[in-house]
Amino acid sequence: MLLATDLKREAAWHAVARQGQVEMLQKIWDWAEENLTTDEIINKLHLTDNNGQTILHVAAMRGNVEVLQKIQGWAGKKLTTEEVNNKMLLSTDRECMTAWHVAAVWGKPEILQKIWDWGEENLTTEEIKNKFLLATNRMGKTESCTRQPSGTT
């Protein structure tokens, strides 16, 4: 059940993150730690739904700081810096948006700042410039973006 996804390819933690249910998100995490391998948990952290959105995108859209902090804490425990960068911070959805862009589009300034700060801790200046700032020029255009590889278990 912990590895299952629905027809939209959402795992249970996508759904509870979307609803801002921090306690349920923590419970699912606890079950995952008890029952899944580290690799399975890592794959779930960067699983994308049908829109190419990770759990970080979902948290950014909904603007729940507690959910974002949980995800950031878990990523810090389970992912390497390179995985955090490529599979979370720089991962783009089907509309070529990173989670940071999603926070901007949905008007979530506190989330926008927290993801920016997380990016500054992990990314190079060049990555921030090319992915966080310049990618906004692609939003709403038909040109294709280069999507970052995502987990698809």
ABEGO torsion letter per residue (X at the ends): XAABBBAAGBBAAAAAAAAGBAAAAAAAAAAAAAABBAAAAAAAAABBBAAGBBAAAAAAAAGBAAAAAAAAAAAAAABBAAAAAAAAAABBBAAGBBAAAAAAAAGBAAAAAAAAAAAAAABBAAAAAAAAAAAAAABGBABBBBBBBBBAX
